Every structure is written in structure tokens, then in C-alpha cells.
């Protein structure tokens, strides 16, 4: 199961494992497979996804995936800084 949401990164951007800090209008993708949530971001409309540093997690209950996605979105979306 995969969830995606658009967001605007705050002034410091978000740190990825692949390319370092990314800023601006981004998209969050969380993918649940085998109880593990993988977290990635990309520039809005781009093709390439980047792994968000230290964000992957293991769930006890797969039903928590949506809550984890929305919690991450709440932390990452900082349109006003």
C-alpha cells in the first residue's frame, strides 16, 4: 500500500539519504510492505524519489500506516517556515 501527499518544506528543507537536503514544493510517499513503512520524497512532479533519512519504521499493526503518513506530513509541511 502506498500513500502520497504534496507539501512545502520549511526553510531548512528535508534531509535525504540520496542527495542531501531538498527544499521547496515536495511530495511525500510512504509505502507499507511486510510491516515496514518506507518513506521517500521527491520534487513535485519529478520522476526520482529520495529516501528520507532515518524515517523508515516497523509497524505492529498495518492499520497504523495512514496515521504514520499523516504524522510525517504534519511534521514536514511547513509552508510558513
The first five atom37 places (N, CA, C, CB, O) and aatype in JSON, in Angstrom:
{
  "aatype": [20, 20, 20, 20, 20, 20, 20, 20, 20, 20, 20, 20, 20, 20, 20, 20, 20, 20, 20, 20, 20, 20, 20, 20, 20, 20, 20, 20, 20, 20, 20, 20, 20, 20, 20, 20, 20, 20, 20, 20, 20, 20, 20, 20, 20, 20, 20, 20, 20, 20, 20, 20, 20, 20, 20, 20, 20, 20, 20, 20, 20, 20, 20, 20, 20, 20, 20, 20, 20, 20, 20, 20, 20, 20, 20, 20, 20, 20, 20, 20, 20],
  "atom_mask": [
    [1, 1, 1, 1, 1],
    [1, 1, 1, 1, 1],
    [1, 1, 1, 1, 1],
    [1, 1, 1, 1, 1],
    [1, 1, 1, 1, 1],
    [1, 1, 1, 1, 1],
    [1, 1, 1, 1, 1],
    [1, 1, 1, 1, 1],
    [1, 1, 1, 1, 1],
    [1, 1, 1, 1, 1],
    [1, 1, 1, 1, 1],
    [1, 1, 1, 1, 1],
    [1, 1, 1, 1, 1],
    [1, 1, 1, 1, 1],
    [1, 1, 1, 1, 1],
    [1, 1, 1, 1, 1],
    [1, 1, 1, 1, 1],
    [1, 1, 1, 1, 1],
    [1, 1, 1, 1, 1],
    [1, 1, 1, 1, 1],
    [1, 1, 1, 1, 1],
    [1, 1, 1, 1, 1],
    [1, 1, 1, 1, 1],
    [1, 1, 1, 1, 1],
    [1, 1, 1, 1, 1],
    [1, 1, 1, 1, 1],
    [1, 1, 1, 1, 1],
    [1, 1, 1, 1, 1],
    [1, 1, 1, 1, 1],
    [1, 1, 1, 1, 1],
    [1, 1, 1, 1, 1],
    [1, 1, 1, 1, 1],
    [1, 1, 1, 1, 1],
    [1, 1, 1, 1, 1],
    [1, 1, 1, 1, 1],
    [1, 1, 1, 1, 1],
    [1, 1, 1, 1, 1],
    [1, 1, 1, 1, 1],
    [1, 1, 1, 1, 1],
    [1, 1, 1, 1, 1],
    [1, 1, 1, 1, 1],
    [1, 1, 1, 1, 1],
    [1, 1, 1, 1, 1],
    [1, 1, 1, 1, 1],
    [1, 1, 1, 1, 1],
    [1, 1, 1, 1, 1],
    [1, 1, 1, 1, 1],
    [1, 1, 1, 1, 1],
    [1, 1, 1, 1, 1],
    [1, 1, 1, 1, 1],
    [1, 1, 1, 1, 1],
    [1, 1, 1, 1, 1],
    [1, 1, 1, 1, 1],
    [1, 1, 1, 1, 1],
    [1, 1, 1, 1, 1],
    [1, 1, 1, 1, 1],
    [1, 1, 1, 1, 1],
    [1, 1, 1, 1, 1],
    [1, 1, 1, 1, 1],
    [1, 1, 1, 1, 1],
    [1, 1, 1, 1, 1],
    [1, 1, 1, 1, 1],
    [1, 1, 1, 1, 1],
    [1, 1, 1, 1, 1],
    [1, 1, 1, 1, 1],
    [1, 1, 1, 1, 1],
    [1, 1, 1, 1, 1],
    [1, 1, 1, 1, 1],
    [1, 1, 1, 1, 1],
    [1, 1, 1, 1, 1],
    [1, 1, 1, 1, 1],
    [1, 1, 1, 1, 1],
    [1, 1, 1, 1, 1],
    [1, 1, 1, 1, 1],
    [1, 1, 1, 1, 1],
    [1, 1, 1, 1, 1],
    [1, 1, 1, 1, 1],
    [1, 1, 1, 1, 1],
    [1, 1, 1, 1, 1],
    [1, 1, 1, 1, 1],
    [1, 1, 1, 1, 1]
  ],
  "atom_positions": [
    [[0.85, -1.18, 0.0], [0.0, 0.0, 0.0], [0.89, 1.24, 0.0], [-0.97, 0.0, 1.23], [1.87, 1.31, 0.74]],
    [[0.53, 2.19, -0.83], [1.31, 3.43, -0.95], [0.39, 4.63, -0.77], [2.03, 3.49, -2.32], [-0.7, 4.68, -1.32]],
    [[0.87, 5.6, 0.01], [0.17, 6.87, 0.2], [1.08, 8.0, -0.25], [-0.27, 7.05, 1.69], [2.29, 7.95, -0.02]],
    [[0.52, 9.02, -0.89], [1.3, 10.19, -1.31], [0.55, 11.47, -0.94], [1.57, 10.14, -2.84], [-0.68, 11.5, -0.91]],
    [[1.33, 12.52, -0.66], [0.78, 13.83, -0.33], [1.76, 14.91, -0.75], [0.45, 13.95, 1.18], [2.98, 14.72, -0.65]],
    [[1.24, 16.03, -1.22], [2.08, 17.18, -1.54], [2.3, 18.0, -0.28], [1.43, 18.05, -2.66], [1.43, 18.08, 0.59]],
    [[3.48, 18.63, -0.19], [3.77, 19.51, 0.95], [4.85, 20.5, 0.56], [4.19, 18.7, 2.19], [5.53, 20.34, -0.45]],
    [[5.01, 21.51, 1.39], [6.08, 22.5, 1.2], [7.04, 22.39, 2.37], [5.49, 23.97, 1.08], [6.65, 22.52, 3.53]],
    [[8.3, 22.15, 2.06], [9.33, 22.01, 3.09], [9.6, 23.35, 3.75], [10.62, 21.44, 2.5], [9.47, 24.41, 3.13]],
    [[9.99, 23.31, 5.01], [10.36, 24.51, 5.75], [11.68, 25.06, 5.27], [10.42, 24.22, 7.23], [12.28, 24.5, 4.35]],
    [[12.16, 26.14, 5.87], [13.38, 26.82, 5.43], [14.63, 25.94, 5.39], [13.64, 27.97, 6.33], [15.5, 26.16, 4.55]],
    [[14.73, 24.95, 6.26], [15.9, 24.08, 6.26], [15.77, 22.88, 5.34], [16.16, 23.59, 7.64], [16.71, 22.11, 5.19]],
    [[14.59, 22.72, 4.72], [14.35, 21.59, 3.84], [14.26, 20.28, 4.6], [15.44, 21.5, 2.81], [14.11, 20.28, 5.82]],
    [[14.34, 19.18, 3.88], [14.34, 17.85, 4.5], [15.57, 17.08, 4.02], [13.03, 17.06, 4.15], [15.98, 17.2, 2.86]],
    [[16.15, 16.3, 4.92], [17.38, 15.56, 4.63], [17.05, 14.2, 4.02], [18.23, 15.38, 5.92], [16.24, 13.44, 4.55]],
    [[17.69, 13.9, 2.91], [17.53, 12.6, 2.27], [18.86, 11.86, 2.3], [17.03, 12.75, 0.81], [19.93, 12.46, 2.42]],
    [[18.77, 10.54, 2.2], [19.98, 9.71, 2.14], [20.67, 9.84, 0.8], [19.64, 8.25, 2.42], [21.89, 9.67, 0.71]],
    [[19.91, 10.13, -0.25], [20.43, 10.06, -1.62], [21.11, 11.33, -2.11], [19.32, 9.73, -2.53], [22.16, 11.27, -2.75]],
    [[20.51, 12.49, -1.81], [21.03, 13.75, -2.38], [21.2, 14.85, -1.34], [20.12, 14.24, -3.47], [21.44, 16.0, -1.7]],
    [[21.09, 14.53, -0.07], [21.19, 15.55, 0.97], [19.88, 16.29, 1.12], [22.32, 16.54, 0.64], [18.81, 15.69, 1.03]],
    [[19.95, 17.59, 1.36], [18.75, 18.39, 1.65], [18.0, 18.74, 0.37], [19.14, 19.68, 2.4], [18.6, 19.14, -0.63]],
    [[16.68, 18.57, 0.42], [15.82, 19.03, -0.66], [14.85, 20.06, -0.07], [15.04, 17.84, -1.35], [14.45, 19.94, 1.09]],
    [[14.49, 21.05, -0.86], [13.65, 22.15, -0.38], [12.53, 22.43, -1.36], [14.49, 23.41, -0.17], [12.52, 21.91, -2.48]],
    [[11.59, 23.25, -0.93], [10.54, 23.73, -1.84], [9.31, 22.85, -1.84], [11.07, 23.83, -3.22], [8.96, 22.23, -0.84]],
    [[8.65, 22.81, -3.0], [7.41, 22.04, -3.16], [7.77, 20.58, -3.41], [6.55, 22.61, -4.33], [8.39, 20.24, -4.41]],
    [[7.37, 19.72, -2.47], [7.77, 18.32, -2.49], [6.55, 17.42, -2.4], [8.73, 18.02, -1.35], [5.43, 17.87, -2.16]],
    [[6.8, 16.13, -2.6], [5.77, 15.11, -2.45], [6.3, 14.04, -1.51], [5.37, 14.5, -3.83], [7.44, 13.59, -1.65]],
    [[5.48, 13.63, -0.58], [5.81, 12.57, 0.38], [5.17, 11.28, -0.1], [5.33, 12.94, 1.82], [4.0, 11.26, -0.5]],
    [[5.94, 10.19, -0.06], [5.4, 8.86, -0.37], [5.79, 7.91, 0.74], [5.91, 8.34, -1.75], [6.97, 7.77, 1.07]],
    [[4.79, 7.25, 1.33], [5.06, 6.19, 2.29], [4.52, 4.89, 1.7], [4.43, 6.49, 3.68], [3.4, 4.84, 1.2]],
    [[5.34, 3.85, 1.78], [4.97, 2.55, 1.23], [5.06, 1.51, 2.32], [5.87, 2.18, 0.03], [6.09, 1.37, 2.98]],
    [[3.98, 0.77, 2.51], [3.92, -0.29, 3.51], [4.1, -1.64, 2.82], [2.57, -0.24, 4.3], [3.36, -1.99, 1.91]],
    [[5.1, -2.39, 3.27], [5.35, -3.74, 2.75], [5.92, -4.59, 3.87], [6.31, -3.72, 1.52], [6.95, -4.24, 4.45]],
    [[5.27, -5.69, 4.18], [5.77, -6.58, 5.22], [5.88, -5.95, 6.59], [7.1, -7.1, 4.83], [6.74, -6.32, 7.38]],
    [[5.0, -4.99, 6.88], [5.02, -4.32, 8.18], [5.99, -3.16, 8.29], [5.33, -5.3, 9.24], [6.04, -2.49, 9.31]],
    [[6.77, -2.93, 7.25], [7.75, -1.84, 7.25], [7.25, -0.69, 6.37], [9.14, -2.33, 6.74], [6.8, -0.9, 5.25]],
    [[7.34, 0.52, 6.91], [6.99, 1.72, 6.14], [8.29, 2.34, 5.62], [6.18, 2.75, 7.02], [9.19, 2.68, 6.4]],
    [[8.37, 2.48, 4.32], [9.48, 3.17, 3.67], [9.03, 4.58, 3.32], [9.97, 2.39, 2.39], [7.94, 4.77, 2.78]],
    [[9.88, 5.58, 3.63], [9.5, 6.98, 3.46], [10.41, 7.62, 2.43], [9.57, 7.74, 4.82], [11.64, 7.57, 2.53]],
    [[9.79, 8.23, 1.42], [10.53, 8.89, 0.35], [9.89, 10.24, 0.03], [10.58, 8.01, -0.91], [8.72, 10.47, 0.31]],
    [[10.7, 11.12, -0.56], [10.22, 12.42, -1.04], [10.76, 12.65, -2.44], [10.64, 13.58, -0.08], [11.76, 12.06, -2.84]],
    [[10.09, 13.52, -3.15], [10.59, 13.97, -4.46], [10.1, 15.38, -4.69], [10.12, 13.02, -5.62], [9.16, 15.85, -4.05]],
    [[10.77, 16.07, -5.62], [10.29, 17.38, -6.02], [8.95, 17.17, -6.73], [11.32, 18.12, -6.95], [8.8, 16.24, -7.51]],
    [[7.99, 18.04, -6.44], [6.66, 17.9, -7.02], [6.73, 17.72, -8.53], [5.8, 19.12, -6.67], [7.29, 18.57, -9.23]],
    [[6.18, 16.64, -9.03], [6.14, 16.38, -10.46], [7.38, 15.7, -11.03], [5.93, 17.63, -11.17], [7.38, 15.35, -12.21]],
    [[8.42, 15.52, -10.24], [9.66, 14.88, -10.71], [9.48, 13.36, -10.78], [10.85, 15.24, -9.78], [8.5, 12.81, -10.27]],
    [[10.43, 12.69, -11.42], [10.38, 11.24, -11.55], [11.12, 10.53, -10.41], [10.98, 10.81, -12.87], [10.69, 9.45, -9.98]],
    [[12.19, 11.11, -9.94], [13.08, 10.42, -8.99], [12.68, 10.65, -7.53], [14.51, 10.87, -9.2], [12.46, 11.79, -7.11]],
    [[12.59, 9.55, -6.78], [12.28, 9.6, -5.35], [13.56, 9.47, -4.54], [11.28, 8.5, -4.96], [14.5, 8.79, -4.96]],
    [[13.61, 10.13, -3.36], [14.76, 10.08, -2.47], [14.32, 9.59, -1.09], [15.43, 11.48, -2.36], [13.29, 10.01, -0.57]],
    [[15.1, 8.7, -0.52], [14.79, 8.13, 0.79], [14.99, 9.19, 1.86], [15.67, 6.88, 1.09], [16.05, 9.8, 1.93]],
    [[13.97, 9.42, 2.69], [14.06, 10.38, 3.78], [14.91, 9.78, 4.9], [12.64, 10.76, 4.31], [14.64, 8.67, 5.35]],
    [[15.91, 10.5, 5.34], [16.86, 10.0, 6.33], [16.18, 9.63, 7.64], [17.94, 11.03, 6.59], [15.42, 10.42, 8.2]],
    [[16.46, 8.43, 8.13], [16.03, 7.92, 9.45], [14.52, 7.97, 9.64], [16.69, 8.72, 10.54], [14.06, 8.16, 10.77]],
    [[13.74, 7.8, 8.58], [12.28, 7.91, 8.71], [11.55, 6.57, 8.59], [11.76, 8.85, 7.68], [10.4, 6.47, 9.01]],
    [[12.19, 5.56, 8.02], [11.53, 4.26, 7.89], [11.19, 3.71, 9.27], [12.42, 3.26, 7.11], [11.89, 3.97, 10.24]],
    [[10.11, 2.94, 9.35], [9.72, 2.37, 10.64], [9.0, 1.04, 10.45], [8.83, 3.35, 11.41], [8.48, 0.74, 9.38]],
    [[8.99, 0.28, 11.51], [8.29, -1.01, 11.55], [6.98, -0.81, 12.3], [9.17, -2.12, 12.23], [6.97, -0.22, 13.38]],
    [[5.88, -1.3, 11.74], [4.58, -1.17, 12.38], [4.17, -2.47, 13.07], [3.52, -0.75, 11.37], [4.45, -3.55, 12.57]],
    [[3.51, -2.35, 14.18], [2.93, -3.51, 14.87], [1.63, -3.89, 14.16], [2.68, -3.2, 16.39], [1.31, -5.07, 14.03]],
    [[0.89, -2.88, 13.7], [-0.38, -3.11, 13.03], [-0.38, -2.32, 11.72], [-1.58, -2.69, 13.94], [-0.18, -1.11, 11.72]],
    [[-0.61, -3.01, 10.6], [-0.62, -2.35, 9.29], [-1.63, -1.22, 9.2], [-0.9, -3.36, 8.2], [-1.48, -0.32, 8.38]],
    [[-2.66, -1.24, 10.03], [-3.68, -0.19, 10.02], [-3.12, 1.16, 10.45], [-4.84, -0.58, 10.93], [-3.76, 2.19, 10.24]],
    [[-1.93, 1.18, 11.05], [-1.31, 2.42, 11.5], [-0.59, 3.18, 10.38], [-0.34, 2.13, 12.61], [-0.1, 4.29, 10.6]],
    [[-0.53, 2.6, 9.19], [0.2, 3.23, 8.08], [-0.33, 4.64, 7.79], [0.09, 2.37, 6.82], [0.45, 5.58, 7.65]],
    [[-1.62, 4.78, 7.68], [-2.19, 6.09, 7.37], [-1.87, 7.12, 8.46], [-3.71, 5.98, 7.2], [-1.57, 8.28, 8.15]],
    [[-1.92, 6.71, 9.72], [-1.6, 7.62, 10.82], [-0.13, 8.05, 10.76], [-1.9, 6.96, 12.17], [0.18, 9.22, 11.0]],
    [[0.76, 7.12, 10.45], [2.19, 7.46, 10.33], [2.4, 8.43, 9.18], [3.04, 6.18, 10.12], [3.14, 9.4, 9.31]],
    [[1.75, 8.18, 8.04], [1.87, 9.06, 6.88], [1.44, 10.48, 7.25], [1.02, 8.53, 5.7], [2.15, 11.44, 6.95]],
    [[0.29, 10.61, 7.9], [-0.22, 11.94, 8.26], [0.62, 12.62, 9.33], [-1.66, 11.84, 8.73], [0.75, 13.84, 9.33]],
    [[1.2, 11.85, 10.24], [2.09, 12.43, 11.24], [3.35, 12.99, 10.56], [2.48, 11.37, 12.31], [3.78, 14.09, 10.88]],
    [[3.93, 12.24, 9.64], [5.09, 12.72, 8.9], [4.74, 13.98, 8.11], [5.63, 11.64, 7.96], [5.51, 14.94, 8.1]],
    [[3.61, 13.97, 7.46], [3.17, 15.14, 6.7], [3.03, 16.35, 7.61], [1.84, 14.85, 5.98], [3.42, 17.46, 7.23]],
    [[2.48, 16.16, 8.8], [2.33, 17.25, 9.74], [3.65, 17.85, 10.18], [1.58, 16.79, 10.94], [3.74, 19.06, 10.41]],
    [[4.67, 17.02, 10.3], [6.0, 17.5, 10.7], [6.72, 18.16, 9.53], [6.84, 16.33, 11.24], [7.38, 19.19, 9.71]],
    [[6.59, 17.59, 8.33], [7.35, 18.07, 7.18], [6.74, 19.3, 6.52], [7.47, 16.98, 6.16], [7.47, 20.15, 6.01]],
    [[5.41, 19.42, 6.52], [4.75, 20.52, 5.83], [4.85, 21.8, 6.66], [3.28, 20.17, 5.55], [4.17, 21.96, 7.67]],
    [[5.72, 22.7, 6.19], [5.94, 23.97, 6.91], [5.95, 25.13, 5.93], [7.27, 23.93, 7.71], [6.98, 25.76, 5.73]],
    [[4.8, 25.41, 5.31], [4.76, 26.44, 4.27], [5.09, 27.84, 4.77], [3.41, 26.45, 3.64], [5.45, 28.71, 3.97]],
    [[4.97, 28.07, 6.05], [5.23, 29.4, 6.59], [6.57, 29.46, 7.34], [4.1, 29.82, 7.51], [6.91, 30.47, 7.96]],
    [[7.32, 28.35, 7.26], [8.62, 28.35, 7.93], [8.62, 27.85, 9.27], [9.18, 29.63, 7.96], [9.66, 27.81, 9.92]]
  ]
}
